[in-house]
Amino acid sequence: MRTFGWLLQFLALVIVGSALLVGLFYDALRTEVGLLAIGSLMFLAGRRLNRR
């Protein structure tokens, strides 16, 4: 389970990074906020799996 938690956290950081680029280059605020929300939820889920 720990490896899956790390994988979730890594993918969440990739999603957050890409969300910032989408917001910067395409000026799509709604898409950026949606991706940031998904990334943060994935990161928190991965963190919770790592703490168990």
C-alpha positions as CSV (number, residue, x, y, z in Angstrom):
1,M,0.0,0.0,0.0
2,R,2.9,2.4,0.7
3,T,4.0,2.2,-2.9
4,F,0.5,3.0,-4.2
5,G,0.4,6.0,-1.8
6,W,3.7,7.3,-3.2
7,L,2.5,6.8,-6.7
8,L,-0.7,8.8,-5.9
9,Q,1.3,11.6,-4.4
10,F,3.7,11.7,-7.4
11,L,0.8,11.7,-9.9
12,A,-0.9,14.4,-8.0
13,L,2.2,16.6,-8.1
14,V,2.4,16.1,-11.9
15,I,-1.3,17.0,-12.2
16,V,-0.9,20.2,-10.1
17,G,2.2,21.2,-12.2
18,S,0.3,20.7,-15.4
19,A,-2.7,22.6,-14.0
20,L,-0.5,25.6,-13.3
21,L,0.8,25.5,-16.9
22,V,-2.7,25.2,-18.3
23,G,-3.7,28.2,-16.4
24,L,-0.7,30.2,-17.4
25,F,-0.6,29.4,-21.1
26,Y,-4.3,28.8,-22.0
27,D,-5.8,31.2,-19.4
28,A,-8.4,28.5,-18.5
29,L,-9.1,29.3,-14.9
30,R,-12.0,26.8,-14.5
31,T,-9.9,23.9,-15.9
32,E,-7.0,24.9,-13.7
33,V,-9.0,25.0,-10.5
34,G,-10.6,21.6,-11.4
35,L,-7.2,20.0,-12.0
36,L,-5.9,21.6,-8.7
37,A,-8.8,20.1,-6.8
38,I,-8.3,16.6,-8.3
39,G,-4.5,16.8,-7.6
40,S,-5.0,17.9,-4.1
41,L,-7.5,15.1,-3.4
42,M,-5.1,12.5,-4.9
43,F,-2.2,13.9,-2.9
44,L,-4.2,13.7,0.4
45,A,-5.4,10.2,-0.4
46,G,-1.8,9.1,-1.1
47,R,-0.6,10.7,2.1
48,R,-3.3,9.0,4.1
49,L,-2.3,5.6,2.6
50,N,1.3,6.3,3.5
51,R,0.5,7.0,7.2
52,R,-1.4,3.7,7.7
